[in-house]
Amino acid sequence: MGEGPARWVSCTHVFLDCDGTLVRVEGIVELARLRGQEAIVAALTEAAMAGRLPLEAVYEQRLALIRPTRAEIRHLVRIYRENLIPDAPQVLQALHAGGIAVHLLSSGLEEAVRGLGWLLGIPPQRVHAVRVRYDPFAGAWWQGEEGPVAGVEPSPLLYQDGKARLLSGFRAPGRRLMLVGDGATDLLARPAVHLFVGFGGVFHRPAIAEAADVYIACDRLAPVLPLALSPERARRLQGTPAEAVLREGLQAFRDGLARFRDPERHERFLRAWASMP
């Protein structure tokens, strides 16, 4: 292995999955819990996230089982907030401060994912999720209250390869894209980005751990920060609370809690950051 100068280049865009990555729950399972359907919905969700079933085979089936109302989907924002990965707000603040365009990319329900994005300072145009249609003639429609979900709007995110298709539209000269996620739909998008980071802090899925360019085995997102920033750009964070988060992320790589699939790339990454003790 060469010992010459090593360099790490900043990303321009970071795409983060929501359920199982930014938060410690699967939103659709939390909604199913309200109907006593959590066991079957959790099983269908895990089959899709582990790659045993295509997402399109289970997506509308799960919604039909529970038919959540708009009020319940809005309540999901609170559940998301209460189950955030502990350092997620600090990591996202640091990414913003480092000049990174942060997007949420999720097959979750748009209204809930947008609500989480608002809490984390991510504008609606950078939130990509699935929009639903409500039944206007069910529930207390005479009081202007929309009924339960009646279906979904067309979206590539309803399909197993949807994230890959959506991300391919972001590729352009001068852009460097990173995706962080925990499921099979994220892994399938790996060719569309420059760096795919598998997150195992909530759900450990062996296929993701083995195939991701980088795998985070701890329940923290801090390792995303040195992956997204170059040491030069990270100077913007010196003297701010974000500097501590950056150091925690680097320490995770030194301790083996985050690792590159390619050992040589792992060592080059650490050498590029060697100036930060």
C-alpha positions as CSV (number, residue, x, y, z in Angstrom):
1,M,0.0,0.0,0.0
2,G,1.4,3.4,-1.0
3,E,2.1,5.9,1.8
4,G,2.0,9.0,-0.4
5,P,-0.3,12.0,0.3
6,A,-3.9,11.1,0.6
7,R,-6.8,13.4,-0.2
8,W,-10.5,13.2,0.6
9,V,-13.0,15.2,-1.5
10,S,-16.2,16.8,-0.3
11,C,-19.6,15.7,-1.4
12,T,-21.9,18.3,-2.9
13,H,-25.2,16.4,-2.1
14,V,-26.0,14.0,0.8
15,F,-29.2,11.9,0.5
16,L,-30.5,10.4,3.7
17,D,-33.1,7.6,4.1
18,C,-35.6,8.2,6.8
19,D,-37.0,5.1,8.5
20,G,-34.3,3.0,10.0
21,T,-31.6,5.6,9.2
22,L,-32.6,9.0,10.6
23,V,-35.1,7.5,13.0
24,R,-35.2,4.2,15.0
25,V,-38.6,3.1,13.7
26,E,-40.4,2.1,10.5
27,G,-43.2,4.6,10.1
28,I,-45.6,2.2,8.4
29,V,-45.2,-0.2,11.3
30,E,-46.0,2.5,13.8
31,L,-49.2,3.3,11.9
32,A,-50.0,-0.4,11.7
33,R,-49.7,-0.6,15.5
34,L,-52.8,1.6,15.7
35,R,-54.8,-1.1,13.9
36,G,-53.3,-4.1,15.6
37,Q,-51.6,-5.0,12.3
38,E,-48.0,-4.4,13.3
39,A,-46.8,-8.0,13.0
40,I,-47.9,-8.6,9.4
41,V,-46.8,-5.1,8.3
42,A,-43.5,-5.4,10.0
43,A,-42.9,-8.8,8.3
44,L,-43.8,-7.4,4.9
45,T,-41.6,-4.3,5.4
46,E,-38.6,-6.4,6.5
47,A,-39.0,-8.7,3.5
48,A,-38.8,-5.7,1.2
49,M,-36.0,-4.0,3.1
50,A,-33.9,-7.2,3.1
51,G,-34.5,-7.7,-0.6
52,R,-36.6,-10.8,-0.3
53,L,-39.6,-9.1,-1.9
54,P,-39.8,-6.1,-4.3
55,L,-41.1,-3.0,-2.6
56,E,-43.9,-2.7,-5.2
57,A,-45.2,-6.1,-4.1
58,V,-45.9,-4.9,-0.6
59,Y,-46.4,-1.1,-0.7
60,E,-50.1,-0.8,-1.4
61,Q,-50.9,-4.0,0.4
62,R,-49.6,-2.6,3.7
63,L,-51.6,0.7,3.2
64,A,-54.7,-1.3,2.4
65,L,-54.3,-3.2,5.7
66,I,-54.2,-0.1,7.9
67,R,-55.7,2.8,5.8
68,P,-54.2,5.5,8.1
69,T,-55.9,8.9,8.3
70,R,-54.3,12.2,7.7
71,A,-54.3,12.9,11.4
72,E,-52.5,9.7,12.1
73,I,-49.9,10.4,9.4
74,R,-49.3,13.9,10.9
75,H,-48.9,12.2,14.4
76,L,-46.2,10.1,12.8
77,V,-44.0,13.3,12.7
78,R,-44.1,13.3,16.5
79,I,-43.1,9.6,16.6
80,Y,-40.3,10.4,14.3
81,R,-39.1,13.2,16.4
82,E,-39.2,11.1,19.6
83,N,-37.2,8.4,17.8
84,L,-34.5,10.4,16.1
85,I,-31.0,8.9,16.0
86,P,-29.5,10.9,19.0
87,D,-27.0,12.9,17.0
88,A,-29.0,13.4,13.8
89,P,-29.9,17.1,14.4
90,Q,-26.2,18.0,15.1
91,V,-25.0,16.1,12.1
92,L,-27.5,17.7,9.8
93,Q,-26.7,21.2,11.2
94,A,-23.0,20.5,10.5
95,L,-23.7,19.3,7.0
96,H,-25.7,22.5,6.3
97,A,-22.8,24.6,7.8
98,G,-20.3,22.8,5.6
99,G,-22.2,23.8,2.5
100,I,-23.7,20.4,1.7
101,A,-27.1,20.1,0.0
102,V,-29.0,17.6,2.2
103,H,-32.0,15.7,0.9
104,L,-34.3,13.2,2.4
105,L,-35.0,10.2,0.1
106,S,-37.6,7.9,1.4
107,S,-40.3,5.5,0.4
108,G,-42.2,6.7,3.4
109,L,-45.3,8.9,3.4
110,E,-44.6,12.4,2.2
111,E,-46.5,14.3,4.8
112,A,-44.7,12.7,7.7
113,V,-41.3,12.8,6.0
114,R,-41.7,16.5,5.1
115,G,-42.6,17.2,8.7
116,L,-39.4,15.5,9.9
117,G,-37.5,17.5,7.3
118,W,-39.0,20.8,8.5
119,L,-37.8,19.9,12.1
120,L,-34.3,19.2,10.7
121,G,-34.1,22.3,8.5
122,I,-34.5,20.6,5.2
123,P,-36.8,22.5,2.8
124,P,-39.7,20.7,1.1
125,Q,-38.1,20.7,-2.3
126,R,-35.3,18.5,-1.0
127,V,-37.7,15.9,0.5
128,H,-38.5,13.0,-1.8
129,A,-41.2,10.6,-0.6
130,V,-44.6,9.1,-1.5
131,R,-47.7,11.3,-1.7
132,V,-51.0,9.6,-0.8
133,R,-54.7,10.3,-1.7
134,Y,-57.4,10.5,0.9
135,D,-61.0,9.3,0.7
136,P,-63.0,12.6,0.9
137,F,-66.2,10.7,1.6
138,A,-65.2,8.7,4.6
139,G,-64.7,9.8,8.2
140,A,-66.2,13.1,9.4
141,W,-66.3,14.6,5.8
142,W,-69.2,17.0,6.8
143,Q,-66.7,18.7,9.1
144,G,-64.1,19.0,6.4
145,E,-62.0,16.1,7.8
146,E,-60.6,13.9,5.1
147,G,-61.0,10.2,5.4
148,P,-58.4,7.5,5.4
149,V,-55.8,6.9,2.7
150,A,-57.4,5.7,-0.5
151,G,-54.3,5.2,-2.6
152,V,-51.0,6.7,-3.7
153,E,-49.8,9.1,-6.3
154,P,-47.5,7.7,-9.0
155,S,-43.9,7.8,-7.9
156,P,-40.7,5.9,-8.7
157,L,-40.3,5.5,-4.9
158,L,-43.1,2.9,-4.9
159,Y,-40.6,0.5,-6.7
160,Q,-37.6,-1.4,-5.7
161,D,-35.3,0.5,-8.1
162,G,-37.1,3.9,-7.5
163,K,-34.3,5.5,-5.5
164,A,-31.8,4.5,-8.2
165,R,-33.9,6.1,-10.9
166,L,-34.5,9.3,-8.9
167,L,-30.8,9.7,-8.0
168,S,-29.7,9.2,-11.6
169,G,-31.4,12.4,-12.4
170,F,-29.2,14.3,-10.0
171,R,-25.9,13.2,-11.5
172,A,-24.1,16.1,-13.3
173,P,-20.6,17.3,-13.8
174,G,-19.1,18.8,-10.7
175,R,-21.6,17.0,-8.4
176,R,-20.5,14.3,-5.9
177,L,-23.4,12.3,-4.4
178,M,-23.6,10.3,-1.2
179,L,-26.5,8.1,-0.1
180,V,-27.0,6.9,3.4
181,G,-29.5,4.1,4.0
182,D,-30.3,0.8,5.6
183,G,-32.3,-1.2,3.1
184,A,-32.3,-3.1,-0.2
185,T,-33.8,-0.1,-2.1
186,D,-30.8,2.0,-0.9
187,L,-28.3,-0.7,-1.9
188,L,-29.8,-1.0,-5.4
189,A,-29.1,2.8,-5.8
190,R,-25.4,2.3,-5.2
191,P,-24.4,2.6,-8.9
192,A,-26.2,6.0,-9.1
193,V,-24.0,7.7,-6.4
194,H,-20.3,8.2,-5.7
195,L,-20.5,6.8,-2.2
196,F,-23.1,4.5,-0.7
197,V,-23.1,4.4,3.1
198,G,-24.9,1.5,4.8
199,F,-26.4,2.3,8.2
200,G,-26.7,-0.5,10.6
201,G,-27.4,1.4,13.8
202,V,-31.1,0.4,13.8
203,F,-31.4,-2.7,11.6
204,H,-28.4,-4.8,10.8
205,R,-28.9,-6.4,7.4
206,P,-25.9,-8.6,6.3
207,A,-26.4,-7.9,2.6
208,I,-26.0,-4.1,3.3
209,A,-23.1,-4.6,5.6
210,E,-21.2,-6.7,3.0
211,A,-21.9,-4.6,-0.1
212,A,-21.9,-1.0,1.1
213,D,-18.9,1.2,0.2
214,V,-18.9,2.2,3.9
215,Y,-20.8,0.6,6.7
216,I,-21.7,2.3,10.0
217,A,-22.3,-0.3,12.7
218,C,-23.0,2.1,15.6
219,D,-26.2,3.9,16.4
220,R,-24.8,7.3,15.5
221,L,-24.7,9.3,12.3
222,A,-21.5,11.2,13.2
223,P,-19.4,9.1,10.8
224,V,-21.3,10.7,7.9
225,L,-19.7,14.0,8.6
226,P,-16.1,13.3,7.7
227,L,-17.3,11.2,4.7
228,A,-19.3,14.2,3.4
229,L,-16.7,16.9,4.1
230,S,-13.1,17.3,3.0
231,P,-10.6,18.3,5.8
232,E,-10.3,21.6,4.0
233,R,-14.0,22.3,4.1
234,A,-14.2,21.0,7.7
235,R,-12.2,24.0,8.8
236,R,-15.5,25.9,8.6
237,L,-16.6,23.9,11.7
238,Q,-13.6,24.7,13.9
239,G,-14.6,26.3,17.2
240,T,-18.3,25.4,16.7
241,P,-20.3,22.5,18.4
242,A,-20.1,20.7,15.1
243,E,-16.4,20.2,15.5
244,A,-17.0,17.8,18.4
245,V,-19.4,15.8,16.2
246,L,-16.8,15.6,13.4
247,R,-14.2,14.3,15.8
248,E,-16.7,11.6,17.1
249,G,-17.3,10.6,13.5
250,L,-13.6,10.2,12.8
251,Q,-13.1,8.2,16.1
252,A,-15.7,5.8,14.9
253,F,-13.6,4.9,11.9
254,R,-10.5,4.6,14.1
255,D,-12.4,2.3,16.5
256,G,-13.8,0.1,13.7
257,L,-17.4,1.2,14.3
258,A,-17.5,2.6,10.8
259,R,-15.4,1.0,8.0
260,F,-14.8,1.0,4.3
261,R,-15.4,-2.3,2.5
262,D,-12.0,-1.7,0.8
263,P,-9.3,-1.8,3.5
264,E,-6.9,0.3,1.4
265,R,-9.5,3.0,0.9
266,H,-10.2,2.9,4.6
267,E,-6.5,3.6,5.3
268,R,-6.3,6.3,2.7
269,F,-9.3,8.0,4.3
270,L,-7.7,8.0,7.7
271,R,-4.5,9.4,6.3
272,A,-6.4,12.2,4.6
273,W,-7.8,13.1,8.0
274,A,-4.6,12.5,10.0
275,S,-4.1,16.2,10.6
276,M,-7.1,16.2,12.9
277,P,-6.2,14.4,16.1
